[in-house]
Amino acid sequence: MAMGREGDRQGDLIVTWSEMPRSPGHVFYDRLQEVLIAGGFDAFVETACQRYYAPKMGAPSLPPGRYFRMHMVGYFEGIASERGIAWRCSDSMSLRDFLRLESREEVPDHSWLSKTRGRLPHEVHETVFGWVLKLVAEQGLVRGKRIGVDASTMEANAALRTIVRRDDGRTYREMLTQMAKESGIETPSADDLVRIDRARKGKKLSNAEWTSKTDREAKITRMKDGRTHLAYKPEHAVDLDTGVIVAAVLHPADEGDTTTIAGTLAAAETNLAQVSAAPTKDNPGELITDKGYHSRAVLKDLDGGVWKTRIAEPKQPGFSRWHGDDKARVAVYANRTRLGSGVGKQAMRRRAKSSSDPSPIISTEAACGGLGCADAKTFTSATWSTSPATISAS
């Protein structure tokens, strides 16, 4: 066999369809495409989005089915930005087939994703989420017996330098400049401002005093890696038996786990009711969470309801003092007993495994300012909640 040599590249003037290179396909995306087409996904999302577009006027938009498919790619490939999603789809012939693009069609760029996301409200994403949840429920992938809840922080698309005071609208730099003038420095330099900022007392940024002028819903909080940033708090409920995310709710980043869990459980109950898998008092579901959710108030509220708690209990020195609160004592001891059982230990191990798996709902950043945009990004992580192995097996 003679050695092939690389010559100068010259574009072809005419290429027939049969001569164009084709992708051998990707087994997962091919199987997912079959499931979506069989379920009538494109017709459903076009009907759900129709009211947000003009009936005839204007150029055709990005098809809704293609828009949601590109976000599926972002979820399964672990891509956090819309620019990255567009580049990945352009770079892969199998993903072009998954997006149902013709040979001469280009992959929509990131601006098309941003415009479409800004046009479609959060309610549309929730509607599509419910459709996907019903689809996986038909395959027996939603059981609702053991639900794990976890939360993280998600960085908002707003910088701390844009924050302003709630009372008078001054920026952080304007506040330091005024402090410098009050100290006798008429024209403070940048070094003067830095020195004053380091020396002033009470440097903590409070959400009660400061807000972002570009994203009013974002809250100042400490991230998991120790940085302070404007952020949100996504919290999701996962079916631990199958790995399907049954609810994803975005909360203010300054609210604690014991405060937000009620809203997440309410969303999970609503979504599970749509697929006839909601827990009841006669047939309660198991709630498995970490020790951050443990409190007497939470256990009292959930005791005797539709959820049977298995919430990890933090170690505490000394004895518990109940001060006559018998309901709290009964709820805490019952939760502790369930944790120590064999079933409880198995459930905690399963939850730990689910939490250790990469989850885009934790790693994905908000794509734009505003709660609605961050909700849309959370939807991306929550809707496409089955793993490739699960879809292939179904």
C-alpha positions in Angstrom: 0.0 0.0 0.0 1.4 3.4 -1.0 1.5 6.2 1.6 -1.1 8.9 1.3 0.2 12.4 1.1 -1.5 15.6 2.2 -1.8 18.1 -0.6 -3.1 21.7 -0.8 -6.8 22.0 0.0 -9.1 23.2 -2.8 -12.8 23.6 -2.3 -15.1 21.5 -4.4 -17.3 23.4 -6.8 -20.0 20.8 -6.9 -20.7 18.0 -4.4 -23.5 15.5 -4.9 -25.7 14.4 -2.0 -24.4 10.9 -2.2 -20.8 12.1 -1.9 -21.4 14.1 1.3 -19.9 12.6 4.5 -22.4 11.2 7.0 -22.3 10.3 10.6 -22.6 6.7 11.6 -24.9 7.9 14.4 -24.8 7.8 18.1 -26.7 4.9 19.8 -28.0 7.1 22.6 -29.1 10.1 20.6 -30.6 7.8 17.9 -32.6 6.0 20.6 -33.6 9.3 22.2 -34.7 10.6 18.8 -37.0 7.5 18.3 -38.6 8.1 21.7 -39.2 11.8 21.0 -40.7 11.2 17.6 -42.8 8.4 18.7 -44.2 10.5 21.5 -45.0 13.4 19.2 -42.6 15.8 20.9 -42.2 18.4 18.1 -46.0 18.8 17.6 -46.5 19.1 21.4 -43.9 21.8 21.9 -45.0 23.8 18.8 -48.5 23.8 20.1 -47.4 24.9 23.6 -45.3 27.7 22.1 -47.6 28.9 19.4 -49.2 31.7 21.4 -45.9 33.4 21.9 -45.2 33.9 18.2 -46.9 35.9 15.5 -49.3 33.9 13.4 -47.8 34.9 10.0 -45.7 38.0 10.4 -41.9 37.9 10.4 -39.2 35.4 9.5 -39.5 31.8 10.8 -38.0 31.4 14.3 -35.9 28.6 15.6 -38.2 25.6 15.8 -39.2 24.9 19.4 -38.3 21.2 19.1 -34.8 22.1 18.0 -34.4 24.7 20.8 -35.3 22.0 23.4 -33.1 19.4 21.7 -30.1 21.7 21.9 -30.7 22.1 25.7 -30.9 18.3 25.9 -27.5 18.2 24.4 -26.3 20.7 26.9 -27.6 18.5 29.7 -26.2 15.2 28.5 -22.9 16.6 27.5 -22.5 18.7 30.7 -22.1 22.0 28.8 -22.9 25.1 30.9 -23.1 27.8 28.3 -25.2 28.4 25.2 -22.1 29.2 23.2 -20.7 25.9 24.1 -23.9 24.1 23.2 -23.9 25.7 19.7 -20.3 24.9 19.2 -20.7 21.3 20.2 -23.7 20.8 17.9 -21.8 22.4 15.0 -18.8 20.1 15.6 -20.8 16.8 15.6 -22.5 15.3 12.6 -24.5 12.9 14.8 -25.8 15.9 16.8 -26.8 17.6 13.5 -28.9 14.6 12.8 -30.4 14.7 16.3 -31.4 18.3 15.7 -33.0 17.2 12.4 -31.1 19.7 10.3 -31.0 19.5 6.6 -27.7 19.2 4.8 -27.5 22.9 3.9 -28.9 24.2 7.2 -26.6 25.7 9.8 -26.7 25.0 13.5 -28.5 27.9 15.3 -26.0 30.1 17.1 -26.1 31.1 20.8 -28.1 34.2 20.0 -31.0 32.2 18.7 -31.0 30.2 22.0 -31.0 33.4 24.0 -33.8 35.0 22.0 -36.0 31.9 22.2 -35.3 31.5 25.9 -36.3 35.1 26.5 -39.5 34.7 24.4 -40.8 31.6 26.1 -41.9 32.0 29.7 -41.2 29.7 32.6 -44.7 28.2 32.3 -43.9 26.8 28.9 -40.8 25.1 30.3 -42.8 23.6 33.1 -45.4 22.3 30.6 -42.6 20.6 28.6 -41.2 19.3 31.9 -44.6 17.7 32.7 -44.7 16.1 29.2 -41.3 14.5 29.6 -42.1 13.3 33.1 -45.2 11.6 31.8 -43.2 10.1 29.0 -40.7 8.5 31.3 -43.5 7.5 33.7 -45.1 5.4 30.9 -41.8 3.5 30.7 -42.0 2.7 34.5 -39.2 5.1 35.4 -41.2 7.2 38.0 -42.0 5.3 41.1 -42.3 8.0 43.8 -41.5 5.6 46.6 -38.1 7.1 47.7 -37.4 10.7 47.0 -34.1 12.4 47.7 -33.8 16.2 48.0 -30.6 18.2 47.6 -29.7 21.8 46.9 -26.7 23.8 45.8 -25.8 27.4 44.8 -25.9 28.5 41.2 -24.0 31.6 40.2 -26.2 34.4 38.7 -25.2 36.3 35.6 -24.6 39.5 37.6 -21.4 40.8 39.1 -21.0 42.1 42.7 -19.7 45.4 41.3 -23.2 46.1 40.0 -24.8 46.0 43.5 -26.5 49.2 44.8 -27.9 50.2 48.1 -31.6 49.6 48.5 -32.2 52.9 50.4 -30.6 55.4 48.0 -29.3 53.5 45.0 -25.7 54.3 45.5 -23.1 51.9 44.1 -20.4 50.3 46.3 -17.8 52.7 44.8 -19.9 55.7 45.4 -20.4 54.7 49.0 -16.6 54.4 49.4 -16.0 57.7 47.7 -18.4 59.5 50.1 -16.7 57.9 53.1 -13.3 59.1 51.7 -14.6 62.7 51.4 -16.0 62.5 54.9 -12.6 61.5 56.1 -10.9 64.5 54.4 -9.9 63.2 51.0 -11.5 65.4 48.4 -10.4 63.4 45.3 -9.7 59.9 46.5 -7.7 57.6 44.2 -8.3 53.9 43.7 -5.7 53.1 46.3 -7.5 55.3 48.8 -10.7 53.6 48.2 -9.1 50.2 48.7 -7.5 51.3 52.0 -10.8 52.7 53.3 -12.7 49.6 52.3 -10.2 47.4 54.2 -10.3 49.7 57.3 -14.0 50.2 57.6 -16.0 48.2 60.1 -18.8 45.8 59.3 -17.7 45.0 55.8 -20.3 42.2 55.4 -22.7 42.6 52.5 -26.3 42.2 53.6 -29.1 41.4 51.3 -31.3 43.7 53.4 -29.1 46.6 52.4 -27.7 45.7 48.9 -29.3 44.4 45.7 -28.2 44.0 42.1 -29.5 46.6 39.7 -29.3 44.1 36.8 -30.8 41.0 38.6 -33.1 42.0 41.5 -33.9 38.4 42.4 -30.3 37.3 42.8 -29.0 37.2 46.4 -25.5 37.7 47.8 -24.3 34.4 49.2 -21.2 32.3 49.8 -20.7 29.7 47.1 -19.7 26.1 47.7 -16.1 26.9 46.8 -15.9 29.8 49.3 -16.4 32.7 46.9 -19.0 35.3 47.6 -21.2 36.0 44.6 -24.8 36.9 43.5 -26.5 33.5 43.2 -29.6 31.4 43.3 -30.4 28.2 45.1 -31.6 25.3 42.9 -33.2 22.5 44.8 -34.2 19.2 43.2 -36.1 16.1 44.2 -34.9 12.9 42.7 -36.6 9.5 42.4 -33.8 7.4 44.0 -35.0 4.2 42.5 -34.6 5.3 38.9 -32.6 8.6 39.0 -35.4 10.7 37.4 -35.6 14.3 38.7 -39.3 14.8 39.6 -39.1 18.4 40.7 -36.6 21.3 40.4 -37.3 24.6 42.2 -35.3 27.8 42.3 -35.2 29.5 45.7 -33.5 32.7 46.9 -29.9 31.9 47.7 -30.1 33.3 51.2 -32.8 30.9 52.4 -31.7 27.8 54.3 -32.5 24.2 53.5 -35.1 23.9 56.3 -37.0 26.9 54.8 -37.0 25.8 51.1 -37.8 22.1 51.5 -41.5 22.7 51.8 -41.7 24.4 48.4 -39.7 21.6 46.8 -41.8 18.9 48.3 -45.0 20.7 47.2 -43.7 20.8 43.6 -42.7 17.1 43.8 -46.2 16.2 45.0 -47.8 18.1 42.2 -45.6 16.6 39.5 -46.0 13.1 40.9 -49.8 13.5 41.0 -49.8 14.2 37.3 -48.4 10.7 36.7 -50.5 9.0 39.4 -47.4 8.4 41.7 -48.0 11.0 44.4 -47.6 9.7 48.0 -50.6 9.6 50.4 -51.1 9.3 54.1 -52.1 5.7 53.6 -49.1 5.0 51.3 -46.5 7.6 52.3 -43.3 8.1 50.3 -39.8 8.1 51.9 -38.0 11.4 52.1 -34.2 11.1 52.3 -32.1 14.2 52.8 -28.8 15.2 54.4 -28.4 16.8 57.9 -28.8 20.3 56.5 -32.5 19.7 56.4 -32.8 18.4 60.0 -34.8 20.6 62.3 -37.5 20.0 64.9 -39.9 22.2 63.0 -39.4 20.3 59.7 -39.8 16.9 61.3 -42.9 18.1 63.2 -44.5 19.4 60.0 -43.8 16.2 58.1 -44.7 13.7 60.8 -47.9 11.9 60.1 -48.2 13.3 56.6 -47.5 11.9 53.1 -43.7 11.7 53.7 -41.9 9.3 56.0 -38.7 11.1 56.9 -35.2 9.6 56.8 -33.3 12.9 57.4 -29.7 12.6 58.6 -29.3 13.9 62.1 -26.2 16.0 63.0 -24.2 15.2 66.0 -24.9 17.3 69.0 -23.2 17.4 72.4 -25.2 16.5 75.5 -28.9 15.7 75.8 -31.8 17.1 73.9 -34.0 19.3 75.9 -37.6 19.4 74.6 -39.2 21.9 77.0 -42.6 20.2 76.8 -42.6 19.9 73.0 -43.8 16.3 72.9 -44.6 16.4 69.1 -41.1 17.4 68.3 -39.7 14.7 70.5 -41.9 12.0 68.9 -41.0 13.1 65.4 -37.2 13.3 66.1 -37.1 9.9 67.7 -39.2 8.3 64.9 -36.8 9.8 62.3 -33.8 8.5 64.3 -35.3 5.0 64.5 -36.0 4.9 60.7 -32.4 6.1 60.0 -30.9 3.2 62.1 -32.9 0.5 60.3 -31.4 -1.5 57.5 -33.8 0.1 55.0 -32.8 3.5 56.2 -29.1 2.8 55.8 -29.6 1.4 52.3 -31.6 4.5 51.4 -28.9 6.9 52.6 -26.3 4.9 50.6 -28.4 5.3 47.5 -28.9 9.0 48.1 -25.1 9.4 48.5 -24.5 7.7 45.2 -27.1 9.9 43.4 -25.6 13.1 45.0 -22.0 12.1 43.9 -23.1 11.8 40.2 -22.4 14.9 38.1 -25.6 17.0 38.0 -26.0 19.9 35.6 -28.6 21.4 38.0 -25.6 22.0 40.3 -22.9 22.9 37.8 -24.9 25.0 35.4 -24.8 28.8 35.8 -27.7 31.0 35.2 -27.6 32.1 31.6 -29.0 35.6 32.1 -30.2 38.0 34.8 -33.6 37.5 36.2 -35.5 34.7 38.0 -37.3 33.6 34.8 -34.1 33.0 32.9 -32.5 31.1 35.8 -35.7 29.1 36.0 -35.4 28.2 32.4 -31.8 27.1 33.0 -33.0 25.0 35.9 -35.6 23.5 33.7 -32.9 22.4 31.3 -31.3 20.3 34.1 -34.5 19.0 35.5 -36.4 18.0 32.4 -33.9 15.7 30.7 -33.5 13.8 33.9 -32.9 10.2 32.7 -29.4 8.9 32.1 -28.3 7.5 28.7 -28.4 4.0 30.1 -32.0 4.4 31.3 -33.2 5.7 27.9 -31.4 2.9 26.1 -32.8 0.3 28.4 -36.4 1.6 28.0 
